[in-house]
């Protein structure tokens, strides 16, 4: 994860890549990264492992953004774009 202001902005804007996820498999970011922003494309059930507690297996509406540092994401339904940083 970049620790400079510019690096953090670059991560949130997708400058370090990401993944479109629409299946129910567990997904992890590339080595050395975390998922730092998750954008729901449709109503989505998400299980997250990361630095924000209380977000394990929640339902989020379409076009919702979740920020933090997540090492794993698993969908129960729906689809997201998960940005690395």
DSSP file (Angstrom, degrees, kcal/mol; ACC not computed):
  #  RESIDUE AA STRUCTURE BP1 BP2  ACC     N-H-->O    O-->H-N    N-H-->O    O-->H-N    TCO  KAPPA ALPHA  PHI   PSI    X-CA   Y-CA   Z-CA
    1    1 A X              0   0    0      0, 0.0     2,-0.1     0, 0.0     7,-0.1   0.000 360.0 360.0 360.0 127.8    0.0    0.0    0.0
    2    2 A X        -     0   0    0     83,-1.1     9,-0.0     5,-0.3     0, 0.0  -0.422 360.0-161.1 -67.1 142.0    1.4    3.4   -0.9
    3    3 A X        +     0   0    0     -2,-0.1     2,-0.2     4,-0.1    -1,-0.1   0.444  60.5  89.1-107.3  -1.4    2.0    5.7    2.0
    4    4 A X  S  > S-     0   0    0      1,-0.1     4,-2.5     0, 0.0     5,-0.2  -0.586  84.6-116.5 -91.9 160.4    2.2    9.0    0.3
    5    5 A X  H  > S+     0   0    0      1,-0.2     4,-2.3     2,-0.2     5,-0.2   0.918 118.2  48.3 -59.1 -44.4   -0.8   11.2   -0.5
    6    6 A X  H  > S+     0   0    0      1,-0.2     4,-2.5     2,-0.2    -1,-0.2   0.909 111.6  49.9 -62.9 -42.6   -0.2   10.8   -4.2
    7    7 A X  H  > S+     0   0    0      2,-0.2     4,-2.1     1,-0.2    -5,-0.3   0.883 110.1  50.1 -64.4 -39.0    0.1    7.0   -3.9
    8    8 A X  H  X S+     0   0    0     -4,-2.5     4,-2.2     2,-0.2    -1,-0.2   0.918 111.9  47.4 -66.4 -43.0   -3.1    6.8   -1.9
    9    9 A X  H  X S+     0   0    0     -4,-2.3     4,-1.6     1,-0.2    -2,-0.2   0.914 110.4  53.0 -63.1 -42.6   -5.0    8.8   -4.5
   10   10 A X  H  <>S+     0   0    0     -4,-2.5     5,-3.2     1,-0.2     6,-0.3   0.902 109.4  49.5 -59.1 -42.0   -3.5    6.7   -7.3
   11   11 A X  H ><5S+     0   0    0     -4,-2.1     3,-1.5     1,-0.2     5,-0.3   0.925 109.5  50.4 -63.7 -45.2   -4.7    3.5   -5.5
   12   12 A X  H 3<5S+     0   0    0     -4,-2.2    -1,-0.2     1,-0.3    -2,-0.2   0.770 110.0  51.5 -66.1 -25.2   -8.2    4.8   -5.0
   13   13 A X  T 3<5S-     0   0    0     -4,-1.6    -1,-0.3    -5,-0.2    -2,-0.2   0.355 124.1-101.9 -93.4   5.4   -8.4    5.7   -8.7
   14   14 A X  T X 5S+     0   0    0     -3,-1.5     3,-1.8    70,-0.2    -3,-0.2   0.597  76.2 139.6  90.5  11.9   -7.3    2.3   -9.8
   15   15 A X  T 3 <S+     0   0    0     -5,-3.2    -4,-0.2     1,-0.3     3,-0.1   0.653  75.2  46.4 -65.3 -15.8   -3.7    3.1  -10.6
   16   16 A X  T 3  S-     0   0    0     68,-0.5    -1,-0.3     1,-0.4    -5,-0.1   0.194 116.7-111.5-110.0  13.8   -2.5   -0.2   -9.1
   17   17 A X    <   -     0   0    0     -3,-1.8    67,-2.8    67,-0.1    -1,-0.4  -0.212  35.8-164.2  87.5-178.6   -5.1   -2.4  -10.8
   18   18 A X  E     -A   83   0A   0     65,-0.3     2,-0.4    -3,-0.1    65,-0.2  -0.946  16.1-100.8-180.0-164.8   -8.0   -4.3   -9.5
   19   19 A X  E     -A   82   0A   0     63,-2.1    63,-3.0    -2,-0.3     2,-0.6  -0.999  11.7-134.1-148.1 139.8  -10.5   -7.0  -10.3
   20   20 A X  E     -A   81   0A   0     -2,-0.4     2,-0.5    61,-0.2    61,-0.2  -0.857  33.9-167.7 -87.2 124.8  -14.0   -7.3  -11.5
   21   21 A X  E     +A   80   0A   0     59,-2.8    59,-2.4    -2,-0.6    -2,-0.0  -0.967  30.2 147.1-122.7 127.1  -15.5  -10.0   -9.2
   22   22 A X        +     0   0    0     -2,-0.5     2,-0.2    57,-0.2    56,-0.2   0.245  53.1  80.2-140.2  11.6  -18.9  -11.7   -9.8
   23   23 A X  S    S-     0   0    0      2,-0.1    52,-0.5    54,-0.1    54,-0.1  -0.539  80.9-114.2-111.9-178.1  -18.4  -15.2   -8.5
   24   24 A X  S    S+     0   0    0     -2,-0.2     2,-0.2    50,-0.1     3,-0.0   0.180  74.9 114.5-105.2  17.0  -18.5  -16.7   -5.0
   25   25 A X  S    S-     0   0    0      1,-0.1    50,-0.5    49,-0.1     2,-0.3  -0.503  76.7-101.2 -79.1 155.1  -14.8  -17.8   -4.8
   26   26 A X  E     -B   74   0A   0     48,-0.2     2,-0.4    -2,-0.2    48,-0.2  -0.620  41.6-160.0 -73.8 135.6  -12.5  -16.1   -2.3
   27   27 A X  E     -B   73   0A   0     46,-2.6    46,-2.2    -2,-0.3     2,-0.3  -0.953  10.4-172.3-121.8 139.6  -10.3  -13.5   -4.0
   28   28 A X        -     0   0    0     -2,-0.4    44,-0.2    44,-0.2    43,-0.1  -0.936  26.0-113.2-124.9 151.4   -7.0  -12.0   -2.8
   29   29 A X        -     0   0    0     -2,-0.3     3,-0.1    42,-0.3     6,-0.1  -0.219  49.1 -74.2 -74.3 172.1   -5.1   -9.0   -4.3
   30   30 A X    >   -     0   0    0      1,-0.2     3,-2.0     4,-0.1    -1,-0.2  -0.251  69.7 -74.1 -61.3 155.7   -1.7   -9.4   -5.9
   31   31 A X  T 3  S+     0   0    0      1,-0.3    -1,-0.2    -3,-0.1     3,-0.1  -0.253 122.1  23.2 -54.0 133.2    1.3  -10.0   -3.6
   32   32 A X  T 3  S+     0   0    0      1,-0.3     2,-0.3    -3,-0.1    -1,-0.3   0.401 111.2  87.9  89.6  -1.3    2.3   -6.8   -1.8
   33   33 A X    <   -     0   0    0     -3,-2.0    -1,-0.3    -4,-0.1     2,-0.3  -0.796  54.9-157.0-123.5 165.5   -1.2   -5.2   -2.1
   34   34 A X        -     0   0    0     -2,-0.3    51,-2.3    -3,-0.1     2,-0.6  -0.878  37.7-100.3-124.9 163.4   -4.5   -5.1   -0.4
   35   35 A X  E     +DC  70  84A   0     35,-3.0    35,-2.8    -2,-0.3    49,-0.3  -0.808  42.9 176.1 -79.9 126.6   -7.9   -4.2   -1.8
   36   36 A X  E     +     0   0A   0     47,-2.8    32,-1.5    -2,-0.6     2,-0.3   0.590  62.2  27.8-111.6 -16.3   -8.4   -0.6   -0.7
   37   37 A X  E     -DC  67  83A   0     46,-1.1    46,-3.2    30,-0.2     2,-0.5  -0.974  60.5-167.1-148.0 132.7  -11.7    0.3   -2.3
   38   38 A X  E     -DC  66  82A   0     28,-2.5    28,-2.4    -2,-0.3     2,-0.6  -0.987   5.7-167.1-123.2 124.4  -14.6   -1.9   -3.2
   39   39 A X  E     -DC  65  81A   0     42,-2.6    42,-2.1    -2,-0.5     2,-0.3  -0.946  15.5-139.8-115.0 116.2  -17.3   -0.6   -5.5
   40   40 A X  E     - C   0  80A   0     24,-2.7    23,-1.8    -2,-0.6    40,-0.3  -0.575  12.0-168.3 -77.6 135.6  -20.5   -2.6   -5.8
   41   41 A X  S    S-     0   0    0     38,-2.8     2,-0.3    -2,-0.3    39,-0.2   0.772  76.3  -1.2 -89.8 -32.2  -22.0   -2.8   -9.2
   42   42 A X  S    S-     0   0    0     37,-1.0    37,-0.3    20,-0.1    -1,-0.2  -0.869 110.4 -51.5-144.4 174.0  -25.3   -4.2   -8.0
   43   43 A X  S    S-     0   0    0     -2,-0.3     2,-0.4    19,-0.1    18,-0.2  -0.355  72.3-172.8 -53.9 128.0  -26.8   -5.2   -4.7
   44   44 A X  E     -E   60   0A   0     16,-2.8    16,-3.1    34,-0.2     2,-0.6  -0.982  32.3-144.9-139.0 137.1  -24.1   -7.4   -3.2
   45   45 A X  E     -EF  59  77A   0     32,-1.4    31,-3.0    -2,-0.4    32,-1.1  -0.909  34.3-175.5 -97.3 122.9  -23.5   -9.7   -0.3
   46   46 A X  E     -EF  58  75A   0     12,-2.8    12,-2.2    -2,-0.6     2,-0.5  -0.951  25.1-162.3-127.6 138.9  -19.8   -9.4    0.7
   47   47 A X  E     - F   0  74A   0     27,-2.9    27,-2.4    -2,-0.4     2,-0.3  -0.992  24.0-171.6-114.2 123.3  -17.6  -11.1    3.3
   48   48 A X  E     - F   0  73A   0      7,-0.7     2,-0.5    -2,-0.5    25,-0.2  -0.882  20.2-160.3-118.4 145.8  -14.4   -9.1    3.9
   49   49 A X  E     + F   0  72A   0     23,-2.1    22,-2.3    -2,-0.3    23,-1.3  -0.988  51.1  86.8-120.2 118.6  -11.2   -9.8    5.8
   50   50 A X  E    S- F   0  70A   0     -2,-0.5    20,-0.2    20,-0.3     5,-0.1  -0.916  86.6 -50.0-177.9-156.6   -9.3   -6.7    6.7
   51   51 A X  S    S+     0   0    0     18,-1.8     2,-0.6    -2,-0.3    19,-0.1   0.501 103.6  79.6 -88.4  -4.7   -8.7   -3.8    9.0
   52   52 A X  S >  S-     0   0    0     17,-0.2     3,-0.6     3,-0.0    -2,-0.2  -0.913  72.1-149.6-104.9 118.9  -12.3   -2.6    9.4
   53   53 A X  T 3  S+     0   0    0     -2,-0.6    -2,-0.1     1,-0.2    -4,-0.0  -0.467  71.4  38.7 -85.1 158.2  -14.2   -4.8   11.8
   54   54 A X  T 3  S+     0   0    0     -2,-0.1    -1,-0.2     1,-0.0    -2,-0.0   0.517  84.3  99.8  86.1   6.0  -18.0   -5.4   11.6
   55   55 A X    <   +     0   0    0     -3,-0.6    -7,-0.7    -7,-0.1     2,-0.6   0.076  43.8 130.0-109.7  23.5  -18.1   -5.8    7.8
   56   56 A X  S    S-     0   0    0      1,-0.2    -9,-0.2    -9,-0.2    -7,-0.1  -0.699  82.8 -11.4 -81.4 122.2  -18.1   -9.6    7.7
   57   57 A X  S    S+     0   0    0     -2,-0.6     2,-0.3   -11,-0.3   -10,-0.2   0.979  90.2 153.0  52.6  77.6  -21.0  -10.8    5.5
   58   58 A X  E     -E   46   0A   0    -12,-2.2   -12,-2.8    -3,-0.4     2,-0.5  -0.895  43.4-121.9-126.4 157.3  -23.1   -7.8    4.9
   59   59 A X  E     -E   45   0A   0     -2,-0.3     2,-0.4   -14,-0.2   -14,-0.2  -0.899  29.0-171.9-101.4 129.1  -25.4   -6.7    2.1
   60   60 A X  E     -E   44   0A   0    -16,-3.1   -16,-2.8    -2,-0.5     3,-0.1  -0.929  21.1-118.1-119.9 144.3  -24.6   -3.5    0.3
   61   61 A X    >   -     0   0    0     -2,-0.4     3,-0.8   -18,-0.2   -21,-0.2  -0.210  45.6 -75.7 -73.3 169.5  -26.7   -1.7   -2.3
   62   62 A X  T 3  S+     0   0    0      1,-0.2   -21,-0.2   -21,-0.1    -1,-0.2  -0.308 115.8  22.1 -60.8 148.7  -25.6   -1.0   -5.9
   63   63 A X  T 3  S+     0   0    0    -23,-1.8     2,-0.4     1,-0.2    -1,-0.2   0.809  88.2 144.5  62.4  35.2  -23.1    1.8   -6.4
   64   64 A X    <   -     0   0    0     -3,-0.8   -24,-2.7   -24,-0.2     2,-0.4  -0.834  38.2-147.3-103.1 141.3  -21.8    1.6   -2.8
   65   65 A X  E     -D   39   0A   0     -2,-0.4     2,-0.4   -26,-0.2   -26,-0.2  -0.923   9.6-168.7-113.0 135.0  -18.1    2.2   -2.0
   66   66 A X  E     -D   38   0A   0    -28,-2.4   -28,-2.5    -2,-0.4     2,-0.3  -0.987   8.7-164.7-121.7 127.0  -16.2    0.5    0.9
   67   67 A X  E     +D   37   0A   0     -2,-0.4     2,-0.3   -30,-0.2   -30,-0.2  -0.803  36.4  83.3-112.1 153.3  -12.8    1.8    1.9
   68   68 A X  E    S-     0   0A   0    -32,-1.5     2,-0.5    -2,-0.3   -34,-0.1  -0.968  80.1 -66.2 153.4-161.6  -10.1    0.1    4.0
   69   69 A X  E     +     0   0A   0     -2,-0.3   -18,-1.8   -36,-0.0     2,-0.4  -0.937  52.8 179.7-126.5 106.7   -7.3   -2.5    3.6
   70   70 A X  E     -DF  35  50A   0    -35,-2.8   -35,-3.0    -2,-0.5   -20,-0.3  -0.917  23.3-171.0-116.9 131.1   -8.7   -5.9    2.8
   71   71 A X  E    S+     0   0A   0    -22,-2.3     2,-0.3    -2,-0.4   -42,-0.3   0.577  77.8  21.9 -92.9 -12.3   -6.7   -9.1    2.3
   72   72 A X  E     - F   0  49A   0    -23,-1.3   -23,-2.1   -44,-0.2     2,-0.4  -0.987  57.9-171.2-156.4 144.0   -9.6  -11.2    1.0
   73   73 A X  E     +BF  27  48A   0    -46,-2.2   -46,-2.6    -2,-0.3     2,-0.4  -0.997   4.8 180.0-138.6 134.1  -13.1  -10.7   -0.5
   74   74 A X  E     -BF  26  47A   0    -27,-2.4   -27,-2.9    -2,-0.4     2,-0.4  -0.999  16.0-146.9-133.1 130.5  -15.8  -13.3   -1.0
   75   75 A X  E     - F   0  46A   0    -52,-0.5   -29,-0.2   -50,-0.5     3,-0.1  -0.771  15.2-170.3 -97.5 141.3  -19.2  -12.6   -2.6
   76   76 A X  E    S-     0   0A   0    -31,-3.0     2,-0.3     1,-0.5   -30,-0.1   0.712  81.1 -22.0 -91.0 -29.3  -22.4  -14.4   -1.7
   77   77 A X  E    S+ F   0  45A   0    -32,-1.1   -32,-1.4   -54,-0.1    -1,-0.5  -0.953 105.7  41.2-167.2 166.2  -24.1  -12.7   -4.6
   78   78 A X  S    S-     0   0    0     -2,-0.3     2,-0.3   -34,-0.2   -34,-0.2  -0.418  73.3 -87.3  88.9-162.9  -23.8   -9.6   -6.8
   79   79 A X        +     0   0    0    -37,-0.3   -38,-2.8    -2,-0.1   -37,-1.0  -0.994  34.7 179.2-152.8 151.8  -20.7   -8.1   -8.4
   80   80 A X  E     -AC  21  40A   0    -59,-2.4   -59,-2.8    -2,-0.3     2,-0.5  -0.928  29.0-127.8-143.3 164.5  -18.0   -5.6   -7.5
   81   81 A X  E     -AC  20  39A   0    -42,-2.1   -42,-2.6    -2,-0.3     2,-0.6  -0.997  28.4-159.8-112.2 123.1  -14.8   -3.9   -8.7
   82   82 A X  E     -AC  19  38A   0    -63,-3.0   -63,-2.1    -2,-0.5     2,-0.4  -0.920   5.4-152.0-108.4 118.5  -12.1   -4.3   -6.1
   83   83 A X  E     -AC  18  37A   0    -46,-3.2   -47,-2.8    -2,-0.6   -46,-1.1  -0.728   8.4-138.9 -94.4 136.3   -9.2   -1.8   -6.4
   84   84 A X  E       C   0  35A   0    -67,-2.8   -68,-0.5    -2,-0.4   -49,-0.2  -0.600 360.0 360.0 -91.3 151.8   -5.7   -2.7   -5.2
   85   85 A X              0   0    0    -51,-2.3   -83,-1.1    -2,-0.2   -50,-0.2   0.287 360.0 360.0-161.0 360.0   -3.4   -0.4   -3.3
